[in-house]
């Protein structure tokens, strides 16, 4: 029965990744909210602006982020 199964718990790899990603987010000053008009969804590094979650290809991040998130490396998309 499902009640007899052990409760899922984070493994060592999860603790390790959690710490690594926390440091990465702190270095980027990553926030879960926009910074004025600036947000991941209108940043150069947000790979697919149509998606609510997308890959950030900034070389110091390379993680999934949300369209309304923001970090200090936000960069305007050139209109050329
Ligand atoms: S560089 Fe920063 S603001 Fe731009 S998509 Fe990546 S996390 Fe978002």
Boltz pocket constraint, residues with backbone or C-beta under 6 A from the ligand:
constraints:
  - pocket:
      binder: B
      contacts: [[A, 30], [A, 39], [A, 40], [A, 41], [A, 43], [A, 44], [A, 45], [A, 46], [A, 55], [A, 56], [A, 57], [A, 58], [A, 61], [A, 65], [A, 66], [A, 69], [A, 70], [A, 71], [A, 72], [A, 73], [A, 74], [A, 75]]
      max_distance: 6.0
